[in-house]
Amino acid sequence: MQTPLILSIGTSQALISQLHKALPHCYFVHHSCESTALEDIMIQPPHTILFSPRRDSRGENRYLFLTRLDNLGFAAKTPCIVLSDAFSLEDKRTAFNAGATDYLVQPFTNSELAVRISAVLATRDCRQSLLHLNESLAQSKSVFLKSLATLMAMTDVETGGHLLRVARYTKVLLAHPTVQRYFPGSLSAQARKELSKAAILHDIGKIHIPDSILQKPGPLTCQEFEIIKTHTLYGGEFFHSLRQISDSIFLRFSEEIASSHHEYWNGTGYPRSLQAEEIPCAARIMAVADVYDATRTARVYKNAWSHALSTQYIMDNKGILFDPVIADCFYSRKDVFNNISGRFKKFPLTPSFSI
């Protein structure tokens, strides 16, 4: 087990002496001054910092070092205990605003200092464990996503290319400032990333549909089309069941998209005939991306449309089939859509894919 490194900054000789008496031998204490501390931290990041502000400094100037530390990203990883020479509520507030983890007023007992250091180190260890766990979960989710998408793409090469393209179209729309303002609630960069990933799995419910229907080299009968329509119900139910085990924004977007990407603005879509803002915004975005790619892609029973014709179809159906705001955003990015369509025309899905 690594010996915790405690970096003491700006401490007086008397305080240095107390630190050596207060801290057990299981800690390694290194002393520095403000002018060289940042360099020391970059060379060897400590487990905890003990910071003594200069007595002749006041207000925010007392904690400029902590502000610099925070700007460099060290404050989030390294807890800092302020050892103040005098107490005031304003000084304490300033210290915490600058990034301090704890605040201790001199004089203090050896046992009090040892307990405070032990507490912040325990908190640091918990935070590190949580970060590692989150990284592990993110990797697991990535494997899960790629496995499902690859499974869907095994039906035919065109499906794999379709999944990748619609994910990229969705990403383009989500980057549009109007879409970000229009989306209900806050749409952070992470949320946009999760939604783009969810778009890949919009047709997961088609796993339940017989290949004889999915790969039929011709138009579907009315009965076959009714069977095809159930893929939205199967997809929505699949992600809904996963959310009962462990919910996340990724699974919420996945459920919304899988169940509602064939709903139309005027209520004539399926499976629930939702209309306008009853349709989840994620699904409204997906509807435009999905229809654009479906019309641009050739099948045995139909020719591919031109970019101009697909664009005209979406704009003619603005406010009818498609959310008018999303349709306008699509139109302003239509050249990017065309570029993606051409660039990934024949692009089979592989386990190493990324969006």
N, C-alpha and C positions, 0 to 999 in steps of 0.2 A: 504493500500500500504506500502511495506517495506521501511524503511528509508535507503537510500544508505550509505554504509559503505566505507569511504575513509581511506586507510592505508597510513600514511606518514612515510617514511623510511629514516633515516639519516639526517633529517632536523634540522637546527640550532634553537636555542631558538627564534631568531629574526624572522625566517621564520615560526616557529610554531605560533607565535603571529600574523603574517600576515595572515596565513591560517584561523585562527579563525575569523579574521575581514573580510576576503574576501568571505568566504563561508557562505551562509545563513543557518538558523537553520534547514532546511530540510535535511542537511547532518549530519552524525555522523562521527567524525574524531578521529582515533586512531593512536597514535604515537609509533614507534618501531625503533629498530636499526638492522643493517644487520645480526648480530649474532643470533637474536631471531625472525626475521621477517618470515622466512620460517615456523617455528613452529606456529606462529600466523596465517599465511595464511592457513595452513592445518587444524587448529582448527576452524577458521572462515574465509572462503574465502571472501575477500572484493569485492566491486563492481568496485573499481578503486584504483590504487597504484600511489602515488607520491613519486618518488625516487630521492634522492639527493646524487650523487656520492661523495666520499671523495675527498677533495681538494688535498691531497698528492698522489693520485693515477693517473696513466696515461695510455693511450691506452686501450687495451682490459681489463686490470685489473680493470679499473673503473667500468666495467659493468659485472663482474663475477657473481654478484647476479642475474642479469637479465638472464644470460645464464643458471644458475641453475634453475631458475623459468621456463624457456622454456623447459628444459630437463624433468621437472616434469609434464609438460602438463598444467601448469597454465597460461602461456602467451597467449595461444589461447583463453582462457575464460575470462581473466582479463586484461583490458587495463591498460597500465602503462605510465604515463607522467614523463619524466625526467626533473628535475629542476636543470639545469646546472649552475655552478658558473662562467663559462666563455664560450665563443663561439668560435668554430672552425669547419670548414667543416668536418675535419677528425673525431673530437669527435662526431659530429652529426651522421655521417655515422656509426661509431662504435656503437653508442647507438641503432640505428635502426636495425643494423645487429644482435644485442644481443636480440632484441625482443621488443624494445620500441614502443609505439603507437604514442606518440607525444613528442616534445622536446621544452622546454621553457627555455629561458635564463634569469637569474637574472641580474638586478632587473626587475620586471614586475609589472603591476598594478593589483589591486584586481579584477577589472572587467575582465581583460584579463585572469586571472587564472580561474575565475568562468565560463567564456565562454568556455574555453578549456575543463574543467571538464564536463560541460554540454554536449559538443559535443561528447566526448569519451563515456560517459554514453549512449547517444542516439544511437551511433554506436553499443555499446555492446547490447543494447536492441533489435536492428534490427537483429544482428547476432543470438541472442538467439531465436528470433521469427522465423528466417529462419531455424534454427536447428530443432525446434519443428515442423515446417511445413514439413521439409524433413522426419522427423520420421513418421509423419502422412501419408505422401504420400507413404513411404515404407510399412507401415502397410496396406494401401489400396491396394497397388500392390500385397502384399502377399495374401490378401483375394481374389483378382481378379484371381490370378494365381491358387490358390487352388480350387476356384469355377469352373473355366474352366476345370481343370484337373479332378476334381471329376465328372463333367458332362460327360466328355469323358469316364471315367471309369465305368459309370453306364451301359454301353452297356454290359460289361461282366468283370469278375474278372481278366481274363488274360490281358485285356487292361491296367488295373490299375497297375499290376505288371510290364508290359512292360514299361510303362511311368517312373516308379521309377528306373528301372534297366538302361535304356538308359541314364537317367540323371546322374546316378552314373558312368557309363562308360565314359560319356563325361567329367565328373569332373576328372577322372583318366587321360585321355588323355591331358586335359588342364594343369594338374600339371607337365607334362613331359617338361623338359627344352628345348628340341628340338622344341616342338610345340610352346612354348612361344616365341622362337627366330624366328620361321618360320611364325608366324601369322603376317599379314600386320599391320603396326603401332604398338603402344604399347598395350600390353595386361596386364593391371593392375589386381591386386587381385580382385577388385570390378568387373571389366569387365568379369573375369573368372567366378565369382559367377553369374553374370547376364546371361552369356551364358549357364551355367548349368541349370539355371531355365528355360530359353527359350527352352531347349531341351525337357522338359516335354510336351510342347505344339506342338511338331513337327507334330502331326497328327490331329490338331484341325479341319482341313478341312473335316475330315471323318464324322463330325456331319451332313454334307450335303448328305452323301451317305446312301441309303436305308439299313435298317437292314437286309433285305432279301439277300442283296449282302454281307454285312460285316460279317454276321453270317452264311453264306451258308456252310453246312457241306460237302464240296467237292470242287474240282477245279472250277475256274471261267471260263466262256466262254470268247471268245475274246471281245464280246460286253460288258460283265460285267467288264472285266479288264479295258477297256477304260473308263468306268464310275468311277472305283476305282481311276484311274490316275488323275481324276479331283480334288481329295482332295488336291493336292498340289496347284492348282490354287485357290481354295476356301480359303485355309489356308493363302496363300500369300496375297490375296485380303483383307482378314479380318484384318490382322496386318497392311497392307498398309493404310487402311482406318483409323485405330486407330492412326497411325503416323501423319495423317493430322490434328488431333485434338491436340495431345500432343506427340511430339517425344521424344525418349529416346534410350539409347544403348540397353536396354532390348527389346524394340519393334523392333529395327533394326535387332538384332540377331534373334528374333522370326520370322520376315518376311523372312529373308534369309534362315533359317532352314526349315520353313514350306513349302516354295515354291521350294526349291532346294535340299532337302535331298535324292531325287531319281535320281539326275543327276549323270552321270558316267564320270570318268576321260577321257574316250575315245570318249565321245559325244553321246553314245547310250542310255542315260537315258532320263527321262522326267521331266517336261513338255516342256522344251525349247531346249533340246539337247545341253546344254552347255558342254564345255569340258575343261579339265585341270584347269588353273587358272581363267577361266571365271566363274567357280563355286565359290561362296563365301566360304571362308575358314571354317566358322562356319558350313556350310552344308557338307563340305568334312569330317569334324570330325564326324558329326552326321551320315553320311552314313555308316561309319565303325561300330559305336556303334549300329545303327539300324539293320544292316544286321547280326551282331554277335548275337544279342538277338533274331531276327526273326528265325534264323536257330537253335538256342538252345532251342526254345520253341515248344512244341507239340501242334498240333491242331487236330480237328476231322479228317481232311483229310490228315494229315502227322505226322510222328514221329519226335521227337526232334533229332537233330544231337548231336554227342559227342563234347566235347570241342576241341579235336584234329582235328575233321573233319571241324568244323567251322573255326578254326584257319588256317587250310590248305587252305580252300576256299578263305579266305581273302588274304592270302599270294600268292596264285596262281593267283589272280586277281589284284595284286599290279601293278600299272601302266596301268591297263586295265579298271577295274571298279573303283578302289580306288586310291586316292592320294598316291604315293609311300612313301612319307615321313611320312604321317599319319599311313599308314599300318606298316611301320617299328617301329614306336612308339608303336602301338598296340602290336606288337609281343614282344617287350621288357617288356610289362605290361600284357601279356596274362594270367599269373597266377592270377593276381588281378581280371581280367575279370571273370575267372573261379570261383573264390571265391564269387564274387558278384552274379553270375548266380545261384550258389548253395544256397547261403544264402537267397536270395530273390525270390526263385522259386515260392512259393505260398505266395504272399505278397499283399493282397488287398489294394487298395488305400483308405485311410480314411482322413477326414478333418484335422487330426493332422499330416499328413505326412511331412517329411522334407528330403532334400537330403544331 
